[in-house]
Amino acid sequence: MSLDVEVVPDPRGKRALDVGLASIALVVTAPLWVLAVIAARAQGRGPVFYRQQRWGRAGAPFTVRKFRTMTPSLGPIEPASVADPRVTPIGAVLRRSGLDELPQLLAILKGEMSFVGPRPLAIDEVVRDPGGTVTRYEVIPGFVERLAVRPGLTGPTTIYLPKDAPPAEKFARDLEYIQSCTFWGDVKLILLSIWISLRGRWEDRAPKL
């Protein structure tokens, strides 16, 4: 699919915030990486890291790496849902705390992602519309426009909308963020995300803050 994306410049200080905070976070969370690797290994057979091609800024594909939280599957790529049966018991702990996302700090340092932005969507992922019909993200209004910025580790959509919210609703919230994002707005969203991680509430969205 050919994408015509008009890239939106970063707010002043956004990239510096990403690089500085990711560098600090990698040092501070080093012991948690060890625990996450042990937890991923304890899930049984399968790789420690989950790798997937996702849509990046301007539609450029990049590889997302996360600690594996699900049983390996050979079926079509589908987004995780609430109480998804593919999630392992240990994987559920990693997901609630957000520890499965730690490898994405490297993508932030490389400039493929930002701390705050629309969540990176999997290429070739299939979703269902409100009527239950299988479709792809690319045909949903707002998909192309949300590629104007770097995808984020967190953001208003990730924090405030339920995991199973319709893609069109998520995309609308993403576009609101793109149109109004500021440096201090990003700082607030990062602090909220840290609070949710400390409480282990990521799988309870929308969170009760």
C-alpha positions in Angstrom: 0.0 0.0 0.0 1.4 3.4 -1.0 1.0 5.9 1.8 1.1 9.7 1.3 1.9 11.0 4.8 2.5 14.6 5.7 5.0 14.4 8.6 4.3 16.7 11.6 7.5 18.2 13.2 8.2 17.3 16.8 7.4 19.9 19.5 10.5 21.7 20.8 12.4 19.5 23.2 10.5 16.3 22.5 13.4 14.4 20.9 15.8 15.6 23.7 13.3 14.3 26.3 13.1 10.9 24.5 16.9 10.4 24.3 17.6 11.6 27.9 14.8 9.7 29.5 15.4 6.5 27.5 19.1 6.6 28.5 18.3 7.0 32.2 15.5 4.4 32.0 17.9 1.8 30.5 20.3 2.2 33.4 17.6 2.3 36.1 15.7 -0.7 34.8 18.7 -3.0 34.1 17.8 -5.3 37.0 14.2 -5.5 35.7 15.5 -6.8 32.3 17.1 -9.7 34.1 13.9 -10.5 35.9 11.9 -10.2 32.7 14.2 -12.5 30.8 13.9 -15.1 33.6 10.1 -14.7 33.6 10.0 -15.1 29.8 12.1 -18.3 30.0 9.9 -19.7 32.7 7.0 -19.6 30.2 8.3 -22.7 28.5 9.4 -23.2 24.9 9.6 -20.2 22.7 11.8 -17.1 22.3 12.5 -14.6 25.1 11.7 -11.7 22.7 8.7 -11.2 20.6 9.5 -9.4 17.3 7.0 -7.9 14.9 7.1 -5.5 11.9 5.1 -2.4 12.7 4.1 0.9 11.0 6.5 3.8 11.9 6.6 7.5 11.2 5.6 8.3 7.6 4.6 4.6 7.1 8.2 3.4 7.3 8.3 -0.2 8.8 10.4 -1.0 11.8 10.8 -4.0 14.1 9.2 -3.8 17.6 10.8 -6.0 20.3 9.0 -6.9 23.5 9.4 -9.6 26.1 7.2 -12.5 25.0 3.9 -12.7 26.9 1.9 -15.1 24.7 2.1 -18.6 23.5 3.6 -18.8 20.0 0.9 -18.8 17.2 1.0 -19.6 13.5 -2.4 -18.0 12.8 -3.2 -14.5 11.4 -1.9 -11.6 13.3 -4.6 -10.2 15.6 -4.5 -7.6 18.3 -4.5 -8.8 21.9 -7.9 -8.5 23.7 -8.9 -8.2 27.3 -8.5 -11.7 29.0 -6.8 -12.9 25.8 -6.3 -16.7 26.2 -3.0 -16.5 24.3 -1.4 -14.6 27.3 0.5 -16.8 29.7 0.2 -16.4 33.5 3.7 -14.9 33.7 3.0 -12.9 30.6 0.0 -11.4 32.3 2.2 -10.1 35.1 4.6 -8.6 32.6 1.8 -6.9 30.7 0.1 -5.5 33.8 3.3 -3.8 34.9 4.4 -2.8 31.4 7.7 -4.7 31.8 7.1 -6.4 28.5 7.6 -3.0 26.8 11.2 -2.4 28.2 13.0 -3.4 24.9 11.2 -0.6 23.1 13.5 1.9 25.0 16.1 0.9 22.4 13.7 1.9 19.6 13.2 5.2 21.3 17.0 5.8 21.3 17.2 4.9 17.6 14.5 7.5 16.8 12.0 4.8 15.6 9.7 5.6 18.5 8.9 8.3 21.0 7.9 7.9 24.6 4.5 9.5 23.8 2.6 9.0 20.6 0.1 6.7 18.8 0.8 3.1 19.5 2.7 1.3 16.7 0.4 -1.0 14.8 1.4 -4.3 13.3 1.8 -4.5 9.6 -0.7 -7.1 8.1 -2.7 -7.2 11.4 -6.4 -8.0 10.9 -9.0 -6.4 13.1 -12.8 -6.6 13.2 -15.2 -3.7 12.7 -18.2 -3.2 15.0 -20.2 -5.5 12.8 -17.6 -8.3 13.2 -16.2 -8.1 9.6 -12.5 -8.7 9.3 -10.6 -5.6 7.9 -7.2 -4.0 8.0 -6.1 -0.8 9.7 -5.2 0.8 6.4 -8.8 1.2 5.4 -10.0 2.8 8.7 -10.3 6.6 8.6 -7.5 8.3 10.5 -4.9 5.5 10.0 -2.7 7.4 7.5 -2.9 10.7 9.5 -1.7 9.1 12.7 1.5 8.1 10.9 2.6 11.8 10.8 4.5 11.4 14.1 6.7 8.7 15.7 4.7 6.0 17.3 4.8 6.0 21.1 5.4 3.7 24.0 2.4 5.4 25.7 -0.1 8.2 24.9 -3.7 9.3 25.6 -5.2 6.4 23.7 -3.1 3.9 25.6 -3.9 5.5 28.9 -7.5 6.5 28.6 -9.2 4.0 26.2 -10.0 0.4 26.9 -7.8 -2.2 25.1 -10.9 -3.4 23.1 -12.0 0.1 22.0 -12.8 0.2 18.2 -9.8 1.2 16.1 -11.7 4.2 14.7 -12.2 5.6 18.2 -8.5 5.0 19.0 -7.4 6.8 15.8 -9.6 9.8 16.6 -7.9 10.1 20.0 -4.5 9.7 18.3 -5.3 12.6 16.0 -6.4 14.8 18.9 -3.0 14.2 20.5 -1.1 15.0 17.2 -3.0 18.3 16.9 -2.4 19.4 20.4 0.8 17.7 21.7 3.3 19.8 23.8 6.5 19.1 25.7 4.8 19.4 29.1 1.8 17.5 27.9 4.1 14.6 27.1 5.8 14.9 30.5 2.4 14.6 32.2 1.5 11.5 30.1 4.8 9.8 31.0 4.3 10.4 34.7 0.8 9.0 34.5 2.2 5.9 32.7 4.8 5.4 35.3 2.1 5.5 38.0 0.0 2.9 36.1 3.1 0.7 35.8 3.9 0.9 39.5 0.3 -0.1 40.3 0.3 -2.9 37.7 -2.9 -1.6 36.1 -2.2 -1.6 32.4 -4.6 -4.5 31.8 -7.4 -2.6 33.6 -7.8 0.2 31.1 -9.3 2.6 31.1 -7.4 3.0 34.4 -8.9 4.4 37.6 -6.4 7.2 38.2 
